[in-house]
Amino acid sequence: MRVEDAIEGKIDSLSAGQKKEGRYLLAHIEESSYATLAKISRESDVRETTVIRLAYKLGFESFSTLPNAMQAELLGATDRE
């Protein structure tokens, strides 16, 4: 499943901070795929823990697997399942 699809599919069940983060990621997929946790948190104006919790909520094992999946999608390897 693509990261965008995962976010859009769960957006209604996310906390306010996670929704904000999810919308930020959707709007900034390319930049976020190569950014650090601290930078994503700062740019989206949410706490680092919110970013981490969103990654878990989307089904990722850790935060670091989220940008890795976004990078793979950008490079054309979209199957994460």
PDB file of N, CA, C and O in Angstrom:
ATOM      1  N   MET A   1       0.840  -1.179   0.000  1.00  0.00           N
ATOM      2  CA  MET A   1       0.000   0.000   0.000  1.00  0.00           C
ATOM      3  C   MET A   1       0.887   1.245   0.000  1.00  0.00           C
ATOM      4  O   MET A   1       1.894   1.307   0.704  1.00  0.00           O
ATOM      5  N   ARG A   2       0.495   2.223  -0.796  1.00  0.00           N
ATOM      6  CA  ARG A   2       1.235   3.481  -0.866  1.00  0.00           C
ATOM      7  C   ARG A   2       1.012   4.302   0.404  1.00  0.00           C
ATOM      8  O   ARG A   2      -0.039   4.211   1.039  1.00  0.00           O
ATOM      9  N   VAL A   3       2.008   5.098   0.759  1.00  0.00           N
ATOM     10  CA  VAL A   3       1.923   5.942   1.950  1.00  0.00           C
ATOM     11  C   VAL A   3       0.734   6.890   1.829  1.00  0.00           C
ATOM     12  O   VAL A   3      -0.018   7.071   2.787  1.00  0.00           O
ATOM     13  N   GLU A   4       0.562   7.493   0.654  1.00  0.00           N
ATOM     14  CA  GLU A   4      -0.555   8.414   0.455  1.00  0.00           C
ATOM     15  C   GLU A   4      -1.884   7.719   0.703  1.00  0.00           C
ATOM     16  O   GLU A   4      -2.771   8.284   1.342  1.00  0.00           O
ATOM     17  N   ASP A   5      -2.026   6.507   0.206  1.00  0.00           N
ATOM     18  CA  ASP A   5      -3.265   5.744   0.397  1.00  0.00           C
ATOM     19  C   ASP A   5      -3.479   5.411   1.864  1.00  0.00           C
ATOM     20  O   ASP A   5      -4.605   5.457   2.358  1.00  0.00           O
ATOM     21  N   ALA A   6      -2.400   5.077   2.560  1.00  0.00           N
ATOM     22  CA  ALA A   6      -2.501   4.753   3.984  1.00  0.00           C
ATOM     23  C   ALA A   6      -2.962   5.970   4.777  1.00  0.00           C
ATOM     24  O   ALA A   6      -3.823   5.858   5.650  1.00  0.00           O
ATOM     25  N   ILE A   7      -2.393   7.128   4.474  1.00  0.00           N
ATOM     26  CA  ILE A   7      -2.782   8.349   5.179  1.00  0.00           C
ATOM     27  C   ILE A   7      -4.234   8.687   4.877  1.00  0.00           C
ATOM     28  O   ILE A   7      -5.022   8.925   5.793  1.00  0.00           O
ATOM     29  N   GLU A   8      -4.587   8.711   3.612  1.00  0.00           N
ATOM     30  CA  GLU A   8      -5.950   9.060   3.229  1.00  0.00           C
ATOM     31  C   GLU A   8      -6.970   8.076   3.784  1.00  0.00           C
ATOM     32  O   GLU A   8      -8.082   8.467   4.141  1.00  0.00           O
ATOM     33  N   GLY A   9      -6.603   6.812   3.859  1.00  0.00           N
ATOM     34  CA  GLY A   9      -7.510   5.797   4.368  1.00  0.00           C
ATOM     35  C   GLY A   9      -7.755   5.881   5.863  1.00  0.00           C
ATOM     36  O   GLY A   9      -8.780   5.407   6.352  1.00  0.00           O
ATOM     37  N   LYS A  10      -6.824   6.478   6.591  1.00  0.00           N
ATOM     38  CA  LYS A  10      -6.948   6.546   8.044  1.00  0.00           C
ATOM     39  C   LYS A  10      -7.136   7.954   8.575  1.00  0.00           C
ATOM     40  O   LYS A  10      -7.232   8.142   9.788  1.00  0.00           O
ATOM     41  N   ILE A  11      -7.190   8.948   7.701  1.00  0.00           N
ATOM     42  CA  ILE A  11      -7.218  10.343   8.143  1.00  0.00           C
ATOM     43  C   ILE A  11      -8.354  10.632   9.117  1.00  0.00           C
ATOM     44  O   ILE A  11      -8.175  11.409  10.054  1.00  0.00           O
ATOM     45  N   ASP A  12      -9.510  10.023   8.913  1.00  0.00           N
ATOM     46  CA  ASP A  12     -10.659  10.285   9.795  1.00  0.00           C
ATOM     47  C   ASP A  12     -10.472   9.727  11.199  1.00  0.00           C
ATOM     48  O   ASP A  12     -11.101  10.206  12.142  1.00  0.00           O
ATOM     49  N   SER A  13      -9.618   8.725  11.348  1.00  0.00           N
ATOM     50  CA  SER A  13      -9.426   8.108  12.660  1.00  0.00           C
ATOM     51  C   SER A  13      -8.201   8.642  13.399  1.00  0.00           C
ATOM     52  O   SER A  13      -7.865   8.148  14.475  1.00  0.00           O
ATOM     53  N   LEU A  14      -7.540   9.631  12.840  1.00  0.00           N
ATOM     54  CA  LEU A  14      -6.330  10.177  13.446  1.00  0.00           C
ATOM     55  C   LEU A  14      -6.656  11.288  14.436  1.00  0.00           C
ATOM     56  O   LEU A  14      -7.696  11.939  14.338  1.00  0.00           O
ATOM     57  N   SER A  15      -5.750  11.494  15.393  1.00  0.00           N
ATOM     58  CA  SER A  15      -5.875  12.620  16.318  1.00  0.00           C
ATOM     59  C   SER A  15      -5.667  13.914  15.528  1.00  0.00           C
ATOM     60  O   SER A  15      -5.221  13.877  14.382  1.00  0.00           O
ATOM     61  N   ALA A  16      -5.987  15.045  16.134  1.00  0.00           N
ATOM     62  CA  ALA A  16      -5.829  16.334  15.457  1.00  0.00           C
ATOM     63  C   ALA A  16      -4.384  16.557  15.009  1.00  0.00           C
ATOM     64  O   ALA A  16      -4.141  16.999  13.886  1.00  0.00           O
ATOM     65  N   GLY A  17      -3.433  16.251  15.881  1.00  0.00           N
ATOM     66  CA  GLY A  17      -2.028  16.410  15.528  1.00  0.00           C
ATOM     67  C   GLY A  17      -1.596  15.473  14.421  1.00  0.00           C
ATOM     68  O   GLY A  17      -0.833  15.860  13.535  1.00  0.00           O
ATOM     69  N   GLN A  18      -2.083  14.238  14.468  1.00  0.00           N
ATOM     70  CA  GLN A  18      -1.748  13.271  13.430  1.00  0.00           C
ATOM     71  C   GLN A  18      -2.364  13.671  12.090  1.00  0.00           C
ATOM     72  O   GLN A  18      -1.749  13.474  11.042  1.00  0.00           O
ATOM     73  N   LYS A  19      -3.578  14.234  12.120  1.00  0.00           N
ATOM     74  CA  LYS A  19      -4.190  14.725  10.877  1.00  0.00           C
ATOM     75  C   LYS A  19      -3.352  15.842  10.282  1.00  0.00           C
ATOM     76  O   LYS A  19      -3.109  15.879   9.075  1.00  0.00           O
ATOM     77  N   LYS A  20      -2.915  16.747  11.136  1.00  0.00           N
ATOM     78  CA  LYS A  20      -2.068  17.852  10.687  1.00  0.00           C
ATOM     79  C   LYS A  20      -0.795  17.314  10.053  1.00  0.00           C
ATOM     80  O   LYS A  20      -0.380  17.771   8.988  1.00  0.00           O
ATOM     81  N   GLU A  21      -0.182  16.348  10.709  1.00  0.00           N
ATOM     82  CA  GLU A  21       1.036  15.727  10.195  1.00  0.00           C
ATOM     83  C   GLU A  21       0.763  14.982   8.898  1.00  0.00           C
ATOM     84  O   GLU A  21       1.534  15.087   7.944  1.00  0.00           O
ATOM     85  N   GLY A  22      -0.326  14.236   8.860  1.00  0.00           N
ATOM     86  CA  GLY A  22      -0.685  13.497   7.652  1.00  0.00           C
ATOM     87  C   GLY A  22      -0.880  14.414   6.462  1.00  0.00           C
ATOM     88  O   GLY A  22      -0.414  14.124   5.360  1.00  0.00           O
ATOM     89  N   ARG A  23      -1.565  15.512   6.684  1.00  0.00           N
ATOM     90  CA  ARG A  23      -1.776  16.485   5.600  1.00  0.00           C
ATOM     91  C   ARG A  23      -0.449  17.101   5.162  1.00  0.00           C
ATOM     92  O   ARG A  23      -0.223  17.336   3.975  1.00  0.00           O
ATOM     93  N   TYR A  24       0.418  17.358   6.131  1.00  0.00           N
ATOM     94  CA  TYR A  24       1.741  17.890   5.789  1.00  0.00           C
ATOM     95  C   TYR A  24       2.501  16.889   4.909  1.00  0.00           C
ATOM     96  O   TYR A  24       3.076  17.263   3.888  1.00  0.00           O
ATOM     97  N   LEU A  25       2.497  15.630   5.311  1.00  0.00           N
ATOM     98  CA  LEU A  25       3.210  14.615   4.524  1.00  0.00           C
ATOM     99  C   LEU A  25       2.639  14.500   3.118  1.00  0.00           C
ATOM    100  O   LEU A  25       3.391  14.384   2.150  1.00  0.00           O
ATOM    101  N   LEU A  26       1.321  14.532   2.999  1.00  0.00           N
ATOM    102  CA  LEU A  26       0.705  14.444   1.676  1.00  0.00           C
ATOM    103  C   LEU A  26       1.139  15.610   0.787  1.00  0.00           C
ATOM    104  O   LEU A  26       1.349  15.440  -0.414  1.00  0.00           O
ATOM    105  N   ALA A  27       1.271  16.782   1.381  1.00  0.00           N
ATOM    106  CA  ALA A  27       1.645  17.971   0.614  1.00  0.00           C
ATOM    107  C   ALA A  27       3.150  18.072   0.358  1.00  0.00           C
ATOM    108  O   ALA A  27       3.586  18.819  -0.519  1.00  0.00           O
ATOM    109  N   HIS A  28       3.942  17.319   1.126  1.00  0.00           N
ATOM    110  CA  HIS A  28       5.407  17.426   1.040  1.00  0.00           C
ATOM    111  C   HIS A  28       6.080  16.051   0.999  1.00  0.00           C
ATOM    112  O   HIS A  28       7.078  15.823   1.684  1.00  0.00           O
ATOM    113  N   ILE A  29       5.541  15.160   0.212  1.00  0.00           N
ATOM    114  CA  ILE A  29       6.062  13.778   0.157  1.00  0.00           C
ATOM    115  C   ILE A  29       7.555  13.759  -0.173  1.00  0.00           C
ATOM    116  O   ILE A  29       8.338  13.106   0.516  1.00  0.00           O
ATOM    117  N   GLU A  30       7.939  14.464  -1.208  1.00  0.00           N
ATOM    118  CA  GLU A  30       9.334  14.385  -1.644  1.00  0.00           C
ATOM    119  C   GLU A  30      10.294  14.923  -0.584  1.00  0.00           C
ATOM    120  O   GLU A  30      11.282  14.266  -0.256  1.00  0.00           O
ATOM    121  N   GLU A  31      10.012  16.107  -0.048  1.00  0.00           N
ATOM    122  CA  GLU A  31      10.901  16.684   0.963  1.00  0.00           C
ATOM    123  C   GLU A  31      10.935  15.821   2.229  1.00  0.00           C
ATOM    124  O   GLU A  31      11.994  15.616   2.822  1.00  0.00           O
ATOM    125  N   SER A  32       9.774  15.324   2.630  1.00  0.00           N
ATOM    126  CA  SER A  32       9.678  14.537   3.863  1.00  0.00           C
ATOM    127  C   SER A  32      10.372  13.190   3.756  1.00  0.00           C
ATOM    128  O   SER A  32      10.830  12.644   4.760  1.00  0.00           O
ATOM    129  N   SER A  33      10.452  12.657   2.558  1.00  0.00           N
ATOM    130  CA  SER A  33      11.049  11.329   2.401  1.00  0.00           C
ATOM    131  C   SER A  33      12.540  11.322   2.716  1.00  0.00           C
ATOM    132  O   SER A  33      13.112  10.269   2.995  1.00  0.00           O
ATOM    133  N   TYR A  34      13.169  12.493   2.673  1.00  0.00           N
ATOM    134  CA  TYR A  34      14.601  12.576   2.959  1.00  0.00           C
ATOM    135  C   TYR A  34      14.911  13.433   4.184  1.00  0.00           C
ATOM    136  O   TYR A  34      16.071  13.750   4.445  1.00  0.00           O
ATOM    137  N   ALA A  35      13.872  13.808   4.936  1.00  0.00           N
ATOM    138  CA  ALA A  35      14.061  14.674   6.102  1.00  0.00           C
ATOM    139  C   ALA A  35      14.191  13.853   7.382  1.00  0.00           C
ATOM    140  O   ALA A  35      13.748  12.707   7.453  1.00  0.00           O
ATOM    141  N   THR A  36      14.800  14.457   8.377  1.00  0.00           N
ATOM    142  CA  THR A  36      14.912  13.826   9.692  1.00  0.00           C
ATOM    143  C   THR A  36      13.601  13.987  10.448  1.00  0.00           C
ATOM    144  O   THR A  36      12.751  14.803  10.090  1.00  0.00           O
ATOM    145  N   LEU A  37      13.459  13.200  11.485  1.00  0.00           N
ATOM    146  CA  LEU A  37      12.294  13.305  12.354  1.00  0.00           C
ATOM    147  C   LEU A  37      12.170  14.728  12.893  1.00  0.00           C
ATOM    148  O   LEU A  37      11.079  15.298  12.892  1.00  0.00           O
ATOM    149  N   ALA A  38      13.271  15.298  13.349  1.00  0.00           N
ATOM    150  CA  ALA A  38      13.245  16.650  13.909  1.00  0.00           C
ATOM    151  C   ALA A  38      12.796  17.673  12.874  1.00  0.00           C
ATOM    152  O   ALA A  38      12.010  18.567  13.189  1.00  0.00           O
ATOM    153  N   LYS A  39      13.276  17.554  11.669  1.00  0.00           N
ATOM    154  CA  LYS A  39      12.902  18.511  10.618  1.00  0.00           C
ATOM    155  C   LYS A  39      11.429  18.371  10.253  1.00  0.00           C
ATOM    156  O   LYS A  39      10.732  19.377  10.117  1.00  0.00           O
ATOM    157  N   ILE A  40      10.950  17.155  10.095  1.00  0.00           N
ATOM    158  CA  ILE A  40       9.534  16.947   9.773  1.00  0.00           C
ATOM    159  C   ILE A  40       8.665  17.513  10.888  1.00  0.00           C
ATOM    160  O   ILE A  40       7.662  18.175  10.624  1.00  0.00           O
ATOM    161  N   SER A  41       9.043  17.255  12.113  1.00  0.00           N
ATOM    162  CA  SER A  41       8.299  17.761  13.261  1.00  0.00           C
ATOM    163  C   SER A  41       8.268  19.287  13.262  1.00  0.00           C
ATOM    164  O   SER A  41       7.214  19.896  13.448  1.00  0.00           O
ATOM    165  N   ARG A  42       9.403  19.880  13.058  1.00  0.00           N
ATOM    166  CA  ARG A  42       9.507  21.344  13.061  1.00  0.00           C
ATOM    167  C   ARG A  42       8.714  21.955  11.904  1.00  0.00           C
ATOM    168  O   ARG A  42       7.963  22.910  12.103  1.00  0.00           O
ATOM    169  N   GLU A  43       8.877  21.414  10.713  1.00  0.00           N
ATOM    170  CA  GLU A  43       8.213  21.960   9.524  1.00  0.00           C
ATOM    171  C   GLU A  43       6.696  21.811   9.587  1.00  0.00           C
ATOM    172  O   GLU A  43       5.969  22.675   9.097  1.00  0.00           O
ATOM    173  N   SER A  44       6.220  20.735  10.178  1.00  0.00           N
ATOM    174  CA  SER A  44       4.774  20.503  10.245  1.00  0.00           C
ATOM    175  C   SER A  44       4.158  21.047  11.525  1.00  0.00           C
ATOM    176  O   SER A  44       2.940  21.006  11.698  1.00  0.00           O
ATOM    177  N   ASP A  45       5.002  21.559  12.427  1.00  0.00           N
ATOM    178  CA  ASP A  45       4.560  22.163  13.679  1.00  0.00           C
ATOM    179  C   ASP A  45       3.792  21.184  14.573  1.00  0.00           C
ATOM    180  O   ASP A  45       2.747  21.516  15.134  1.00  0.00           O
ATOM    181  N   VAL A  46       4.335  19.978  14.689  1.00  0.00           N
ATOM    182  CA  VAL A  46       3.812  18.989  15.635  1.00  0.00           C
ATOM    183  C   VAL A  46       4.994  18.421  16.405  1.00  0.00           C
ATOM    184  O   VAL A  46       6.144  18.584  15.999  1.00  0.00           O
ATOM    185  N   ARG A  47       4.712  17.766  17.499  1.00  0.00           N
ATOM    186  CA  ARG A  47       5.782  17.152  18.300  1.00  0.00           C
ATOM    187  C   ARG A  47       6.334  15.918  17.598  1.00  0.00           C
ATOM    188  O   ARG A  47       5.649  15.274  16.803  1.00  0.00           O
ATOM    189  N   GLU A  48       7.575  15.607  17.905  1.00  0.00           N
ATOM    190  CA  GLU A  48       8.206  14.419  17.322  1.00  0.00           C
ATOM    191  C   GLU A  48       7.415  13.159  17.657  1.00  0.00           C
ATOM    192  O   GLU A  48       7.284  12.261  16.825  1.00  0.00           O
ATOM    193  N   THR A  49       6.892  13.095  18.872  1.00  0.00           N
ATOM    194  CA  THR A  49       6.115  11.907  19.250  1.00  0.00           C
ATOM    195  C   THR A  49       4.867  11.753  18.380  1.00  0.00           C
ATOM    196  O   THR A  49       4.426  10.631  18.130  1.00  0.00           O
ATOM    197  N   THR A  50       4.299  12.855  17.923  1.00  0.00           N
ATOM    198  CA  THR A  50       3.135  12.796  17.041  1.00  0.00           C
ATOM    199  C   THR A  50       3.516  12.160  15.706  1.00  0.00           C
ATOM    200  O   THR A  50       2.767  11.349  15.161  1.00  0.00           O
ATOM    201  N   VAL A  51       4.672  12.528  15.193  1.00  0.00           N
ATOM    202  CA  VAL A  51       5.154  11.963  13.933  1.00  0.00           C
ATOM    203  C   VAL A  51       5.380  10.462  14.096  1.00  0.00           C
ATOM    204  O   VAL A  51       5.003   9.671  13.231  1.00  0.00           O
ATOM    205  N   ILE A  52       5.991  10.082  15.196  1.00  0.00           N
ATOM    206  CA  ILE A  52       6.260   8.667  15.468  1.00  0.00           C
ATOM    207  C   ILE A  52       4.955   7.896  15.607  1.00  0.00           C
ATOM    208  O   ILE A  52       4.814   6.813  15.039  1.00  0.00           O
ATOM    209  N   ARG A  53       4.009   8.436  16.348  1.00  0.00           N
ATOM    210  CA  ARG A  53       2.722   7.760  16.538  1.00  0.00           C
ATOM    211  C   ARG A  53       1.963   7.625  15.221  1.00  0.00           C
ATOM    212  O   ARG A  53       1.282   6.625  14.992  1.00  0.00           O
ATOM    213  N   LEU A  54       2.079   8.622  14.364  1.00  0.00           N
ATOM    214  CA  LEU A  54       1.435   8.521  13.049  1.00  0.00           C
ATOM    215  C   LEU A  54       2.037   7.365  12.255  1.00  0.00           C
ATOM    216  O   LEU A  54       1.309   6.603  11.620  1.00  0.00           O
ATOM    217  N   ALA A  55       3.341   7.235  12.288  1.00  0.00           N
ATOM    218  CA  ALA A  55       3.988   6.132  11.575  1.00  0.00           C
ATOM    219  C   ALA A  55       3.450   4.791  12.059  1.00  0.00           C
ATOM    220  O   ALA A  55       3.145   3.916  11.249  1.00  0.00           O
ATOM    221  N   TYR A  56       3.331   4.625  13.368  1.00  0.00           N
ATOM    222  CA  TYR A  56       2.775   3.379  13.916  1.00  0.00           C
ATOM    223  C   TYR A  56       1.321   3.201  13.495  1.00  0.00           C
ATOM    224  O   TYR A  56       0.913   2.103  13.119  1.00  0.00           O
ATOM    225  N   LYS A  57       0.548   4.265  13.555  1.00  0.00           N
ATOM    226  CA  LYS A  57      -0.875   4.204  13.202  1.00  0.00           C
ATOM    227  C   LYS A  57      -1.056   3.790  11.742  1.00  0.00           C
ATOM    228  O   LYS A  57      -2.038   3.135  11.393  1.00  0.00           O
ATOM    229  N   LEU A  58      -0.104   4.176  10.895  1.00  0.00           N
ATOM    230  CA  LEU A  58      -0.174   3.826   9.479  1.00  0.00           C
ATOM    231  C   LEU A  58       0.337   2.415   9.200  1.00  0.00           C
ATOM    232  O   LEU A  58       0.279   1.945   8.064  1.00  0.00           O
ATOM    233  N   GLY A  59       0.835   1.742  10.232  1.00  0.00           N
ATOM    234  CA  GLY A  59       1.261   0.359  10.077  1.00  0.00           C
ATOM    235  C   GLY A  59       2.756   0.154   9.890  1.00  0.00           C
ATOM    236  O   GLY A  59       3.187  -0.943   9.534  1.00  0.00           O
ATOM    237  N   PHE A  60       3.545   1.182  10.121  1.00  0.00           N
ATOM    238  CA  PHE A  60       4.990   1.050   9.993  1.00  0.00           C
ATOM    239  C   PHE A  60       5.592   0.564  11.305  1.00  0.00           C
ATOM    240  O   PHE A  60       5.059   0.838  12.380  1.00  0.00           O
ATOM    241  N   GLU A  61       6.698  -0.154  11.210  1.00  0.00           N
ATOM    242  CA  GLU A  61       7.360  -0.716  12.393  1.00  0.00           C
ATOM    243  C   GLU A  61       8.032   0.357  13.236  1.00  0.00           C
ATOM    244  O   GLU A  61       8.179   0.199  14.448  1.00  0.00           O
ATOM    245  N   SER A  62       8.440   1.447  12.597  1.00  0.00           N
ATOM    246  CA  SER A  62       9.112   2.545  13.283  1.00  0.00           C
ATOM    247  C   SER A  62       8.991   3.783  12.408  1.00  0.00           C
ATOM    248  O   SER A  62       8.521   3.708  11.272  1.00  0.00           O
ATOM    249  N   PHE A  63       9.416   4.919  12.943  1.00  0.00           N
ATOM    250  CA  PHE A  63       9.389   6.127  12.126  1.00  0.00           C
ATOM    251  C   PHE A  63      10.274   5.979  10.899  1.00  0.00           C
ATOM    252  O   PHE A  63       9.882   6.380   9.804  1.00  0.00           O
ATOM    253  N   SER A  64      11.456   5.411  11.064  1.00  0.00           N
ATOM    254  CA  SER A  64      12.415   5.356   9.952  1.00  0.00           C
ATOM    255  C   SER A  64      11.905   4.556   8.755  1.00  0.00           C
ATOM    256  O   SER A  64      12.351   4.779   7.630  1.00  0.00           O
ATOM    257  N   THR A  65      10.995   3.644   8.980  1.00  0.00           N
ATOM    258  CA  THR A  65      10.456   2.896   7.846  1.00  0.00           C
ATOM    259  C   THR A  65       9.461   3.718   7.030  1.00  0.00           C
ATOM    260  O   THR A  65       9.204   3.401   5.868  1.00  0.00           O
ATOM    261  N   LEU A  66       8.900   4.770   7.625  1.00  0.00           N
ATOM    262  CA  LEU A  66       7.972   5.638   6.893  1.00  0.00           C
ATOM    263  C   LEU A  66       8.685   6.413   5.784  1.00  0.00           C
ATOM    264  O   LEU A  66       8.269   6.311   4.630  1.00  0.00           O
ATOM    265  N   PRO A  67       9.743   7.187   6.075  1.00  0.00           N
ATOM    266  CA  PRO A  67      10.421   7.866   4.969  1.00  0.00           C
ATOM    267  C   PRO A  67      11.070   6.895   3.979  1.00  0.00           C
ATOM    268  O   PRO A  67      11.184   7.199   2.792  1.00  0.00           O
ATOM    269  N   ASN A  68      11.488   5.741   4.465  1.00  0.00           N
ATOM    270  CA  ASN A  68      12.036   4.740   3.544  1.00  0.00           C
ATOM    271  C   ASN A  68      10.981   4.310   2.532  1.00  0.00           C
ATOM    272  O   ASN A  68      11.289   4.145   1.351  1.00  0.00           O
ATOM    273  N   ALA A  69       9.749   4.129   2.976  1.00  0.00           N
ATOM    274  CA  ALA A  69       8.654   3.746   2.077  1.00  0.00           C
ATOM    275  C   ALA A  69       8.361   4.885   1.101  1.00  0.00           C
ATOM    276  O   ALA A  69       8.101   4.639  -0.077  1.00  0.00           O
ATOM    277  N   MET A  70       8.402   6.116   1.576  1.00  0.00           N
ATOM    278  CA  MET A  70       8.162   7.255   0.692  1.00  0.00           C
ATOM    279  C   MET A  70       9.270   7.348  -0.363  1.00  0.00           C
ATOM    280  O   MET A  70       9.000   7.638  -1.528  1.00  0.00           O
ATOM    281  N   GLN A  71      10.508   7.104   0.049  1.00  0.00           N
ATOM    282  CA  GLN A  71      11.626   7.119  -0.897  1.00  0.00           C
ATOM    283  C   GLN A  71      11.439   6.044  -1.963  1.00  0.00           C
ATOM    284  O   GLN A  71      11.626   6.299  -3.153  1.00  0.00           O
ATOM    285  N   ALA A  72      11.071   4.852  -1.533  1.00  0.00           N
ATOM    286  CA  ALA A  72      10.871   3.750  -2.479  1.00  0.00           C
ATOM    287  C   ALA A  72       9.767   4.084  -3.479  1.00  0.00           C
ATOM    288  O   ALA A  72       9.888   3.778  -4.665  1.00  0.00           O
ATOM    289  N   GLU A  73       8.695   4.710  -3.004  1.00  0.00           N
ATOM    290  CA  GLU A  73       7.603   5.098  -3.894  1.00  0.00           C
ATOM    291  C   GLU A  73       8.077   6.135  -4.909  1.00  0.00           C
ATOM    292  O   GLU A  73       7.736   6.059  -6.090  1.00  0.00           O
ATOM    293  N   LEU A  74       8.856   7.091  -4.448  1.00  0.00           N
ATOM    294  CA  LEU A  74       9.368   8.115  -5.354  1.00  0.00           C
ATOM    295  C   LEU A  74      10.289   7.521  -6.412  1.00  0.00           C
ATOM    296  O   LEU A  74      10.377   8.024  -7.532  1.00  0.00           O
ATOM    297  N   LEU A  75      10.966   6.454  -6.043  1.00  0.00           N
ATOM    298  CA  LEU A  75      11.880   5.790  -6.979  1.00  0.00           C
ATOM    299  C   LEU A  75      11.174   4.741  -7.833  1.00  0.00           C
ATOM    300  O   LEU A  75      11.792   4.109  -8.690  1.00  0.00           O
ATOM    301  N   GLY A  76       9.867   4.559  -7.592  1.00  0.00           N
ATOM    302  CA  GLY A  76       9.096   3.670  -8.443  1.00  0.00           C
ATOM    303  C   GLY A  76       8.821   2.295  -7.877  1.00  0.00           C
ATOM    304  O   GLY A  76       8.151   1.497  -8.533  1.00  0.00           O
ATOM    305  N   ALA A  77       9.308   1.983  -6.694  1.00  0.00           N
ATOM    306  CA  ALA A  77       9.047   0.670  -6.065  1.00  0.00           C
ATOM    307  C   ALA A  77       7.940   0.857  -5.043  1.00  0.00           C
ATOM    308  O   ALA A  77       8.218   1.004  -3.853  1.00  0.00           O
ATOM    309  N   THR A  78       6.691   0.852  -5.487  1.00  0.00           N
ATOM    310  CA  THR A  78       5.575   1.238  -4.626  1.00  0.00           C
ATOM    311  C   THR A  78       4.988   0.109  -3.801  1.00  0.00           C
ATOM    312  O   THR A  78       4.167   0.380  -2.926  1.00  0.00           O
ATOM    313  N   ASP A  79       5.353  -1.109  -4.025  1.00  0.00           N
ATOM    314  CA  ASP A  79       4.770  -2.209  -3.245  1.00  0.00           C
ATOM    315  C   ASP A  79       5.453  -2.350  -1.899  1.00  0.00           C
ATOM    316  O   ASP A  79       6.622  -2.725  -1.816  1.00  0.00           O
ATOM    317  N   ARG A  80       4.699  -2.040  -0.832  1.00  0.00           N
ATOM    318  CA  ARG A  80       5.211  -2.138   0.541  1.00  0.00           C
ATOM    319  C   ARG A  80       4.654  -3.363   1.233  1.00  0.00           C
ATOM    320  O   ARG A  80       5.133  -3.732   2.306  1.00  0.00           O
ATOM    321  N   GLU A  81       3.681  -3.988   0.664  1.00  0.00           N
ATOM    322  CA  GLU A  81       2.991  -5.110   1.302  1.00  0.00           C
ATOM    323  C   GLU A  81       3.836  -6.355   1.315  1.00  0.00           C
ATOM    324  O   GLU A  81       3.401  -7.391   1.817  1.00  0.00           O
TER     325      GLU A  81
END
